[in-house]
Amino acid sequence: MHQGVLLVFLTLLPVRVFAGEQKGVHVKTYSEPVSFDWKNHIHRSRLAGLQVLEGDHLVLITDCPRRIGDDLETLPEIFDEAVNVWADHYGIPLSVVSDWKVCGCLIVDREQFREAGLLPDAIPDFTNGYCDHYRFWFVDQSNPAYRRHLLLHEGVHAFTTTLLSLNTPTWYTEGIAEWLATHRLATGVPQFQHTPVPVTPEDVEQLGRIEMIRRLRQVAEAPSLDEVFAMKPTLHGTIRSYASAWAAVAFLAGHPRYREAFAATEKKPLDRSFTRRMISQPGWDAFTARRDFDAFTADLDYGFDPVRMAIDWSRSRRLPTNGGSTTVKASQGWQTTGWRMEAGRRYLLRASGRCRVGQLEQENDVLELESTADGISVDWYRGRPVGRLLVAQWDESPASGKRPSFQILGEGADVTFTAASDGPLFLKINNHPVSLPQSHGHLAIKVGSEAESLLRR
């Protein structure tokens, strides 16, 4: 695929785990780093005219020509910083990883590496990357950010395979590599910052995971959580499979209902029973998890916060005959009103008040953006003005054949809508997920049946 497009296919083959490695392994029992003949590799590399860059945890060998802006010399340091994050995620003491080191080959011409004895014939042909324990290979990319992601993705495979004897289902093996590799560089001196869900597209140029999930939703091809769990290992993966695996890990690691179960499962052997043990954790509800994952992929975007976007699915009560009142917060995603609507019945909704929906930087000043339920015209999100009140119900079986999602029944300050199902009514103030931390306040809401005169006064 042409390198100029946003979505670049990432083909990373499953790492190989030697038979018997997984027996009796617990996350607190780490594999001892093995010795590796670095001097021989470095000697071969220099004889072949290859460039060698070395850090505390990485020997990087490459035939990339030096180009302005490539910043190849920063990769070992960034890798070292990432290793500290990975160790912290798994609760591995830094003393355990202090002597851990891997060899990565950044390749332009494969034949040059084969002739130097650095790319064994036993390594299968790969499109973009392949990892075999303490060694991995990845193909050069035109985009430095995407090249770093490939380096770190393969680095996670090396880390988990050698230190944790990882042999998990495909969705976790690839999903955790994607999740732990997703990052941005801090301004100034390049510094690795783990960003499980990227804040801006500029931080992850050419990665395209969020865009792919959005595209899959639009064309009715987005996988369910069960389908992700059932993902099979393949010789050549696709951006769909890696985006789906990343989304599942991002969802489970961040959502307040599942992050404890996910973390608890990671503290046990990382073996083929991973999924079964996770869904057997106390309090796990399969139906709710499936619905939460569908809601997650439907609204997933840059700056998405699983806590702010978590949805209360608790049982609703019947709307009183004289209507009801509630509020909707500007700083959260979909919020239940707590009222159950009757399918086919018409209702009236009125919203009042103002709330802050973000900030706008102007030279040396910050302008607070305020909105009523009708929204503001200076900013739009997903085809609607930011700040506009959205009224919806959850649709478990859309007629379009797409994955379940919220069905918008109406929008704005004064809404007349017909309930689509016997179920709860949800509200949300339309906004970019990344703007929710800067949003504040609420709108006051009144709802009644169309025949009720209370809202007409």
LINGILIN-V382631 format. One record per residue. SS is DSSP state (H for helix, E for strand, L for the rest). PHI is phi in radians with two decimals (none if undefined). Layout:
SS | PHI
SS | PHI
This chain:
L | none
L | -1.04
L | -1.27
L | -1.39
L | -1.35
L | -1.24
L | -1.65
L | -2.05
L | -1.20
L | -1.92
L | -1.97
E | -2.14
L | -1.38
L | -1.02
L | -1.21
L | -1.56
L | -2.06
L | -1.23
L | -1.00
L | 1.57
L | -1.12
L | -1.46
L | -1.14
L | 1.25
L | -1.47
L | -2.10
L | -1.05
L | -1.51
L | -1.91
L | -1.76
L | -1.24
L | -1.25
L | -0.99
L | -1.60
L | -1.32
L | -2.37
L | -1.40
H | -1.10
H | -1.04
H | -1.14
H | -1.09
H | -1.17
H | -1.08
H | -1.07
H | -1.09
H | -1.26
H | -1.12
L | -1.50
L | 1.37
L | -1.55
E | -1.50
E | -2.09
E | -2.13
E | -2.30
L | -2.21
L | -1.20
L | -2.11
E | -2.48
E | -1.86
E | -1.85
E | -1.99
E | -2.61
L | -1.90
L | -1.13
L | -1.23
L | -1.21
L | -2.32
L | -1.09
L | 1.55
L | -1.29
L | 0.98
H | -1.04
H | -1.17
H | -1.51
H | -1.08
H | -1.06
H | -1.15
H | -1.11
H | -1.06
H | -1.05
H | -1.14
H | -1.15
H | -1.01
H | -1.08
H | -1.17
H | -1.13
H | -1.09
H | -1.13
H | -1.05
H | -1.63
L | 1.19
L | -1.60
L | -1.03
H | -1.09
H | -1.11
H | -1.26
H | -1.66
L | -1.04
L | -1.75
L | -1.33
L | -2.63
E | -2.24
E | -2.02
E | -2.02
E | -1.96
E | -1.67
E | -1.95
L | -1.85
L | -2.00
H | -1.11
H | -1.08
H | -1.13
H | -1.29
H | -1.14
H | -1.12
L | -1.48
L | 1.32
L | -1.83
L | -2.33
L | -1.06
L | -1.12
L | -1.21
L | -1.31
L | -1.16
L | -1.09
L | -2.27
L | -1.44
L | -2.18
E | -2.91
E | -2.71
E | -2.19
E | -2.32
L | 1.00
L | -1.45
E | -2.24
E | -2.58
E | -2.30
E | -2.57
E | -1.52
L | -1.05
L | -2.15
L | -1.29
L | -1.82
H | -1.03
H | -1.15
H | -1.26
H | -1.07
H | -1.06
H | -1.07
H | -1.05
H | -0.99
H | -1.27
H | -1.02
H | -1.16
H | -1.09
H | -1.11
H | -1.00
H | -1.11
H | -1.08
H | -1.26
H | -1.27
H | -1.44
H | -1.61
H | -2.12
L | 0.85
L | -1.05
L | -2.61
L | -1.65
L | -0.99
H | -0.96
H | -1.04
H | -1.39
H | -0.96
H | -1.44
H | -1.14
H | -1.24
H | -1.14
H | -1.14
H | -1.15
H | -1.32
H | -1.53
L | -1.20
E | -2.76
E | -2.33
E | -1.78
L | -1.11
L | -1.17
L | 1.45
L | -1.23
L | -0.95
L | -2.50
E | -1.18
E | -2.26
E | -1.19
L | -2.21
L | -0.88
L | -2.06
L | -0.98
L | -1.50
L | -2.39
H | -1.07
H | -1.13
H | -1.28
H | -2.34
L | -0.97
L | 1.26
L | -1.22
L | 1.26
H | -1.20
H | -1.13
H | -1.07
H | -1.18
H | -1.06
H | -1.11
H | -1.14
H | -1.08
H | -1.11
H | -1.18
L | -1.79
L | 1.05
L | -2.13
L | -1.18
L | -1.37
L | -1.39
H | -1.10
H | -1.09
H | -1.18
H | -1.15
H | -1.03
L | -1.55
L | -0.96
L | -1.73
L | -1.18
L | -2.31
L | -1.19
L | -2.28
L | -1.39
L | -2.21
H | -1.09
H | -1.09
H | -1.19
H | -1.26
H | -1.13
H | -1.18
H | -1.14
H | -1.04
H | -1.06
H | -1.12
H | -1.18
H | -1.05
H | -1.14
H | -1.24
H | -1.35
H | -1.89
L | -1.25
L | -1.07
L | -1.45
L | -2.20
H | -1.13
H | -1.21
H | -1.11
H | -1.13
H | -1.12
H | -1.12
H | -1.21
H | -1.19
L | -1.49
L | -1.87
L | -0.93
L | -1.50
L | -2.07
L | -1.18
L | -1.51
H | -0.93
H | -1.10
H | -1.06
H | -1.18
H | -1.15
H | -1.32
L | -1.70
L | -1.12
L | -0.95
L | 1.52
L | -1.20
L | -2.08
H | -1.08
H | -1.10
H | -1.14
H | -1.11
H | -1.07
H | -1.18
H | -1.11
H | -1.18
H | -1.11
H | -1.14
H | -1.11
H | -1.21
H | -1.19
H | -1.86
L | -1.00
L | -2.82
L | -1.06
L | 1.42
L | -1.10
L | -1.97
L | -1.02
L | -1.29
L | -1.15
L | -1.66
L | -1.11
L | -1.96
L | -1.52
L | -1.70
L | -1.07
L | -1.01
L | -1.75
E | -1.86
E | -1.19
L | -1.16
L | -0.99
L | -1.08
L | -1.68
L | 1.52
E | -2.62
E | -2.24
E | -2.78
E | -2.32
E | -2.25
E | -1.45
L | -1.39
L | -1.66
L | -2.26
L | -1.49
L | -1.10
E | -2.23
E | -1.32
E | -1.44
E | 1.49
E | -1.87
E | -1.73
E | -1.59
L | -1.83
L | -0.94
L | 1.49
L | -1.54
E | -1.67
E | -2.32
E | -2.02
E | -2.32
E | -2.27
E | -2.04
E | -2.41
L | 1.79
L | -2.36
E | -2.57
E | -1.53
E | -2.07
E | 2.54
E | -2.36
E | -2.21
E | -1.42
E | -2.26
L | 0.90
L | -1.77
E | -2.22
E | -2.08
E | -1.76
E | -1.42
E | -1.60
E | -1.98
E | -2.59
L | -1.63
L | -1.18
E | -1.48
E | 1.57
E | -2.10
E | -1.56
E | -1.37
E | -2.60
E | -2.23
E | -2.48
L | 0.88
L | 1.43
E | -2.33
E | -1.06
E | -1.08
E | 1.64
E | -1.27
E | -1.28
E | -1.96
E | -2.03
E | -2.67
E | -2.29
E | -1.33
E | -1.90
L | -1.32
L | -2.40
L | -1.03
L | -1.11
L | -1.25
L | 1.50
L | -1.36
L | -1.13
L | -0.94
E | -2.86
E | -1.37
E | -1.71
E | -1.26
E | -1.75
E | -3.11
E | -2.72
L | 1.87
L | -1.38
E | -2.18
E | -2.23
E | -1.96
E | -2.45
E | -1.92
L | -1.10
L | -1.50
L | -2.73
L | -1.42
E | -3.01
E | -1.20
E | -1.75
E | -2.07
E | -2.31
E | -2.70
E | -1.60
L | -1.05
L | -2.93
L | -1.15
H | -0.94
H | -1.18
H | -1.58
H | -1.08
H | -1.09
H | -1.64
E | -1.63
E | -2.74
L | 1.63
E | -2.70
E | -1.92
E | -1.55
E | -2.16
E | -2.20
E | -2.32
E | -2.68
E | -1.19
L | -1.04
L | -1.33
L | -1.28
L | -1.56
H | -0.97
H | -1.36
H | -1.53
L | -1.31
